[in-house]
Amino acid sequence: MPTVVAIRQSDDPRDIVHQAVQHLSNGDLVALPTETVYVVCANALNIQSVKHLNDALGSNGGLTVALKSHEQARDFLPKISTLGKKLARRCWPGPVVLSFASAEAGGIFDSLPQETREILTDQGEIHLRAPANQVFVDVANLLPAPLVVTPDCNKEFSPARSADDIIEKFGPKIEFVIDAGHSRYGNNSTVVRIENGHWEIATPGVASETTISRLASDVYLFVCTGNTCRSPMAEGLFRKILSEKLECQEDELIDRGFVIASAGISAPVGFPASPESVELLQQQGIDLCGHESQPLTPELLAQSDHIFAMTRGHVAAILSGFPEISERVHLLARNGSDISDPIGGGMEDYRRCQAEIESNVRAIISEIEYHPHSS
């Protein structure tokens, strides 16, 4: 039977983590907690360990690669689709397994031993996840390669909610178990299959279909300086014009897969839109009275798919801190010019600004291809 260590009762949890890492480095199978269930893990670089894990699982397939973060997904599968990148960014770390066609493989995956790649290719698919459990994360972060883990459940066994459950199912085949108490959810991850720009629920789990649908939405973010004039107008106009194109109400846009927001690089929290902006957009049936300014945060940038800034200075400011998102950051003006700040000017300045924003918003919306059923 395996060695079982209760990490919550340990005086030095780091020592337990290092013991697990040593076992995995030696090619042993180790059971670790995740936020969903306990899983049995193998070092992806050790072919004998992976084969041992596959044999322990039986002929059911479904071994999953546990990545350290969503950033590693692109390194592991360099051909990953835009939708795949988006769901990885928003679902991970968390209780979601993403399944991709093996044709998208490459990068780190291709550097694994051939037998390992064959084992991990389950009926033409590769399963990836990034667990959120801190014990799992601490172990994974100390290893040079990803972990290969058992699926949360399959036809042969129910979810292993505790260390005792995982020992009951795999006991003699495991060398080491970290017991961290019952798992947070006690239910399996949601398995989402991604193919040809579409997604579907392959196996229901913790994350509902509604949740995945919301996470798969396209997020449009408009950025200016104070988030009281230009970006609120852009947000309001975008909502109005897009809802007209889709023939729906503005509050139905999220159900159609669109989330629209605005923020300011130097914005305070909770300031209203400027009176001039409110008055101008009221003339078009757009209500900005409830707008409250918000600062541009790393979290907002991370979750946004399309980021439109008012000036080249805004773009430069964003990219100076987050160069990795350059493919998602654009100037609002299609001709590469700046949209000047009307604050402090008269109503005519605001009208010119509003007209310029609207022209460019309409151009952006004209290029949106709407797919009613993305799942």
LINBEL-V100993 format. One record per residue. RES is the residue in one letter. PHI is phi as a letter, one per 30 degrees, with the letter a starting at -180 (none if undefined). OMEGA is omega in whole degrees, -180 to 180 (999 if undefined). Layout:
((RES;PHI;OMEGA) (RES;PHI;OMEGA))
This chain:
((M;none;-175) (P;d;170) (T;d;-178) (V;c;-179) (V;b;179) (A;d;-172) (I;d;-179) (R;d;180) (Q;c;-176) (S;d;174) (D;d;-178) (D;b;-179) (P;e;-179) (R;d;179) (D;d;178) (I;d;177) (V;e;-180) (H;d;176) (Q;d;178) (A;d;179) (V;d;179) (Q;d;177) (H;d;-180) (L;d;178) (S;d;179) (N;d;180) (G;j;179) (D;d;172) (L;c;-176) (V;b;176) (A;c;-179) (L;b;175) (P;d;165) (T;b;180) (E;d;-180) (T;c;-179) (V;b;172) (Y;d;179) (V;b;174) (V;c;-171) (C;b;173) (A;b;175) (N;d;-176) (A;d;-179) (L;d;-179) (N;c;-174) (I;d;179) (Q;d;179) (S;d;179) (V;d;178) (K;d;178) (H;d;179) (L;d;179) (N;d;178) (D;d;179) (A;d;-180) (L;d;-177) (G;j;-174) (S;c;-175) (N;d;179) (G;i;176) (G;j;175) (L;e;-173) (T;b;175) (V;c;179) (A;c;-180) (L;d;-178) (K;d;-177) (S;a;178) (H;d;178) (E;d;-178) (Q;d;-179) (A;d;-179) (R;d;177) (D;d;-177) (F;d;179) (L;b;-175) (P;d;180) (K;c;-177) (I;e;-176) (S;d;177) (T;e;178) (L;d;179) (G;d;178) (K;d;-178) (K;d;-179) (L;d;176) (A;d;-179) (R;d;-174) (R;c;-177) (C;c;-173) (W;c;-4) (P;d;-178) (G;l;-171) (P;d;-179) (V;b;172) (V;c;177) (L;c;-180) (S;c;-178) (F;c;174) (A;d;-178) (S;d;178) (A;d;179) (E;d;-177) (A;d;-179) (G;l;174) (G;h;-178) (I;d;-180) (F;e;-179) (D;d;179) (S;d;178) (L;d;177) (P;e;-176) (Q;e;-180) (E;d;178) (T;d;179) (R;d;179) (E;d;179) (I;d;-176) (L;d;178) (T;d;-175) (D;c;180) (Q;h;177) (G;i;-179) (E;b;175) (I;b;-177) (H;c;-179) (L;b;172) (R;a;175) (A;b;-177) (P;d;-179) (A;c;-178) (N;d;-173) (Q;d;178) (V;d;179) (F;d;-179) (V;d;-179) (D;d;178) (V;d;-177) (A;d;-177) (N;d;-180) (L;c;-180) (L;c;-178) (P;d;-177) (A;b;178) (P;d;173) (L;c;171) (V;c;-174) (V;b;176) (T;d;175) (P;d;-178) (D;e;176) (C;a;173) (N;a;-175) (K;d;-174) (E;d;-178) (F;a;179) (S;d;-179) (P;e;178) (A;d;-174) (R;d;-177) (S;b;176) (A;d;178) (D;d;-180) (D;d;-177) (I;d;177) (I;d;179) (E;d;-176) (K;d;-173) (F;b;-169) (G;e;-174) (P;d;-176) (K;c;-178) (I;c;178) (E;c;-170) (F;b;-180) (V;b;170) (I;c;-180) (D;c;179) (A;c;-178) (G;i;-179) (H;d;180) (S;d;-173) (R;e;-175) (Y;c;-178) (G;i;179) (N;b;-174) (N;d;175) (S;d;171) (T;d;178) (V;c;-178) (V;c;178) (R;c;-179) (I;c;-179) (E;a;176) (N;h;176) (G;i;180) (H;b;178) (W;b;174) (E;a;177) (I;d;178) (A;d;177) (T;b;179) (P;d;180) (G;a;-175) (V;e;-178) (A;d;-177) (S;d;177) (E;d;177) (T;d;179) (T;d;180) (I;d;179) (S;d;179) (R;d;-180) (L;d;180) (A;d;-179) (S;d;173) (D;d;-180) (V;c;178) (Y;c;-178) (L;b;179) (F;c;-171) (V;b;170) (C;b;-177) (T;d;-174) (G;c;179) (N;h;176) (T;b;-178) (C;b;-170) (R;d;-176) (S;d;174) (P;d;176) (M;d;179) (A;d;179) (E;d;-179) (G;d;179) (L;d;-180) (F;d;179) (R;e;-176) (K;d;-175) (I;d;179) (L;d;179) (S;d;176) (E;d;179) (K;d;-177) (L;d;180) (E;h;178) (C;b;175) (Q;d;-179) (E;d;-180) (D;d;176) (E;c;-176) (L;d;-179) (I;d;177) (D;d;176) (R;c;176) (G;j;-179) (F;b;174) (V;b;-177) (I;b;-178) (A;b;175) (S;b;-179) (A;a;180) (G;b;-179) (I;d;179) (S;b;-174) (A;d;169) (P;d;179) (V;c;169) (G;i;178) (F;d;179) (P;d;173) (A;d;-180) (S;d;180) (P;e;180) (E;d;179) (S;d;179) (V;d;-178) (E;d;-178) (L;d;-176) (L;d;174) (Q;e;180) (Q;d;178) (Q;c;179) (G;i;-179) (I;c;-175) (D;c;177) (L;c;-176) (C;d;-179) (G;c;-178) (H;d;173) (E;b;-177) (S;d;176) (Q;b;179) (P;d;175) (L;d;-177) (T;c;175) (P;e;-180) (E;d;177) (L;d;180) (L;d;-178) (A;d;-175) (Q;c;-176) (S;c;-180) (D;c;-177) (H;b;-176) (I;c;-178) (F;c;-179) (A;c;-175) (M;d;-177) (T;b;175) (R;d;176) (G;d;177) (H;d;179) (V;d;-179) (A;d;180) (A;d;179) (I;d;-175) (L;d;178) (S;d;179) (G;c;-175) (F;b;-177) (P;d;-177) (E;d;-179) (I;c;-174) (S;e;-178) (E;d;-179) (R;c;-176) (V;c;-177) (H;b;167) (L;d;177) (L;d;-179) (A;d;-176) (R;d;-180) (N;d;176) (G;i;-180) (S;c;176) (D;d;171) (I;c;-172) (S;d;180) (D;d;-179) (P;d;-175) (I;e;-177) (G;j;179) (G;c;180) (G;d;-178) (M;d;180) (E;d;176) (D;d;179) (Y;d;180) (R;d;178) (R;d;179) (C;d;-179) (Q;d;-180) (A;d;179) (E;d;178) (I;d;-178) (E;d;180) (S;e;-179) (N;d;176) (V;d;179) (R;d;179) (A;d;179) (I;d;-177) (I;d;-180) (S;d;-178) (E;c;-179) (I;d;175) (E;c;-175) (Y;c;175) (H;c;-174) (P;e;-177) (H;b;-178) (S;d;-179) (S;c;999))
